C-alpha cells in the first residue's frame, strides 16, 4: 500500500486546550493558554518557516517559567526545587533545537513542539496544579505577585516539586 500525497503532507496534530489543563490560578492558566496557542502556531507553520515562531515561543517559555519560579520563591520554595529543575531541563533542550534546525534538521522544531504537547498536560496537572493550590493556600495573588499576609510563609520551607503528589 502506498501513501497518498495528502497523507504524506498532512500537518501534525494540534494540541487542544481543554478544561483539564486549568490549574485553578487564572494568571497561570492564561500563560498556559498562550503556551498551548504557541505550540499550535508552530505545528501549523510550514517547517521551513518555523524558526522565527519557535524563537518567540522560546522567549515566551523562558518568561513563563521565570514567572512560576518567582511565585515559588515568594511563597517558600527553595531555589533548587525539582519543579524549577524540570523547567531548566526543558529550556536546555529547547535551546539546542535552534542549532540543530540551522544545521539541516528542518523537522526538529515540529518534533520539539509535539514532545512539549505530550509533556505539558502532565506537568500542568501535577506540578503546576500543585503550585496553584499552594499559592491559594498561602494567600498569594499571582496578578499582583503579593501575599495577603507575608507571615504565612516561612522562607525556603519547600524543596519538593510543588505537585499534588509531593511537597
Buried (B, 14 or more C-beta within 10 A) or exposed (E): EEEEEEEEEEEBEBBEBEEEBBBEBEBBBEBBEBBBBBBBBBBEBEBEEBBEBBEEBBEBBBEBBEBBBEBBBBBBBBEEBBBBEBBEEBBEEBEEBBEBBEEEEBEBBBEBBBBBBEEBBEBBBBBBBBBBBBBBEBBBEBEEEEBEEEEEBEEEEBBBBBBBEBE
